[in-house]
Amino acid sequence: MSAEPALPAPVELPPAMRAALEAAYAQPPRAYHSLAHVDALLRLYHEVAQTDGWAQPAEVYLAILYHDAIYEARRDDNETRSAEMAVEAIDRWLPDAGVDTGRVAALIALTARHGRHAATDFDADAIGDDTRRFLDCDMAILGADAETFDAYDRGIAAEYRHLPRWMFALNRRRFLKALLARARIFLDDGFHARFDAQARHNLRRAVTTKR
């Protein structure tokens, strides 16, 4: 979390907890799902905190920190394992912080279904708003400027270099086209207004390069 904004965090991580988290993000080396990605989400987290606010700021904050703590492109249980790591870490280092570990784990688990959620999947209340905005923070890279998006796209390709190039291109194009076909890419109205147009522009460009 080297580039974390100089804003107060809702919960302070003990040095040993922070060191263990940083070590987790270093294994294996990642081209995209790294601490730089976490830093980008934290910037959005703090923007929401200063505007709409979070109903459960500590839980969302910790979910952001841990959501990709375990990431191996060859496996399909990264979110489950990351959630388990988060719960274990909170129980070990923050036992008296009053954190709802079940909520942290649930948020992390939801990231396994990016691109398949609908805004109406979550309650129309403050907790549902947290969920929508948390998930949109993780998807906001789609609506980044073209240079940043292209770097993200290359990073994903690098993390899946174990696959034959044609297979990765086919699967990636299928995923991007499915996102484009959705009526809403972003679940929260604010994220939708801010990122949708640029996200669709980026996705159309990316789809045409993966034929």
N, C-alpha and C positions, 0 to 999 in steps of 0.2 A: 504494500500500500504506500509506495514511495511518493506518489503524487496526490495523496489524499488532501482535499481542500482544508485550509486552516479554519475550520468551523467546528464547534463543539460536537462531539459524538454523543449519542444517547447512552452509551455504555463504554467504559474504558477497558480495553483489553490489557491484562497483565502482560509484561514483557515475554514471559514464557509462552503464553497463548499466542501472541503475535508471531513469535519466532517459529512456532510449530506450524502456524498457518502459512507463513511465507515459505517454509520448507516444503509444504504440501504442494504449493503452486509451482514449485521448481521441478516437480516430478510428474511425468517426464517433461523435458523441455517443450514448451508450447509456443506455437507461432501466433495464436490469437487468444486462447483461453488462459491468459496469464494475469499477473497482478495489474498490468496496464488496463486490461478489460475491467477488472474490479474497480480501479480508479475512475474509469469513465462512468460506471454505474453509480459510484459514490457522488460524483459531481451532480448527476441527475437527482439522486436521493436528496442532496442538500437543497437543490432548487425546489423540489416538491415541499421539503420541510419548511422553506421560507415562504411558500405560497399557499397551497391547499393544506399542507400539513399531513402528518401520518397519525393514524389512530393508534398504531402500535409501533412507534419509532424504533425501539430496541430490537424487536423481532424482525422487522424488515431490514434493518441495518445488518444484523447478524446473518440473515438469509443471503444478503448481497455478498458479504464477506466469504461465506462458505459455499455458495451455490455451485462453483466449479472447482472446489478444493481437490476433488478427485476427478481427473479427466484423462481417460485413455480411449482414444478414438476407436480402438478395436472392440470395446466392450459396450454393452447396452444398459449397464446398471450404475453408471456414474452418478446420476442424481440420487439414487437410493443410498449409495455409499457416502456421498457428500453429506446428505442429510444425517446419516448415522454419525459421521465424524463431527458434525456441528453439535449434535445432542451430547455426545461424549465430551467434547471440549467445554461446552457451557456447564455441564454438570461438574466437570473437574475444576475449572478455573473461575467460574462465575456462579457458584452455588447459591449465593445470597442476593443475586441481582434481580430476582423476581421475574426472570425471563420465562416466557411460555415456550418451552422447547418443542412442544408438539406443533405449535404454530410455525416456528422456524423450519422444522422438518417438512411440514406440509407445503410451505411456500417453495422450498427447494425442489420438492418432488414435482410440483406443477411445471417446472421448466423443462421436464422431459416431453411435454406435449405442446411446445411452441408451434404456432401455426394451426393449431386445432381447437384453441379456446375461442369462445364467443363471450362478448361482454356480459350477456345474460346468464352465463354459467355461474356467476357469483352474485351474491346478494346485493341489493340496491341500498347499501348502508356503508358506513365508514370502513368497516372491515373489508367489504367487497371492493371499495375504492382502493384500499391498500393493495389488495391482490392484483387488481387490474394495473395499477401504476407500477408495482414491482415487476410484473411480467413485461410491461412496456419498456421499462428501463433496460431490460435485457435485450429487447428487440430494437431499441432506438438506433443501433448501428446501421440498420437498414435505411434510415432516413438521414444519414450523415452526408457530408459533402462527398462529391464523386471520388476524390483522392483517398479519403479515409475509408469509404466503402470498398474501393478497389483493393486497398491494403488488407482489409478484413477478409475479402473474398480470396485473396491469395493465401492468407494465413490459414483459412479453413482447408484449402487445397493442400497446403503443406502438412497439416495435421493428418490428412487422409492419404498421404503418399504411399501407404502400404497397399492401397487398392490399385488395380489397373487403372490407368488414366481414363480410359473410355468408360469404365464402370462408375468412377467418381463423377465424371461429367454428366453421365446419364441421370444418376441419382440426384445430383445437385440441381440440375436443370428441372427435374420433376418437382423438387421441393420449392424452388423459386417460383415456378409457374403456379403451383398450388397457392402460394402466398398472393400472387398477383390476382388470382381468380376470386379471392375473398372480397366480400363487400367491405369489410373492415380488417385492416392489418393490425391496427392498434386498438386496444380495448377501452382505454380511457379517452373521453372527449378531448381533453387538453392535448394528450399525446397525438391523437388522430389529427387534430388541426395543425399541430406543429410539424409532424413528420410524414404524414401520408403521401403528399405529392412528391416529395423528394425520394421517398422509399420506392414508389412505383417507377419513377424515372430510373433509379439505380437498378431495380430488378429487371426492367425491360432491357437495359443495356447488358446486364449479366446473362440473361437468358439467350440473347442473340449471339454471345460469344461462346456458348457451350453447345453448339449444334454438333 
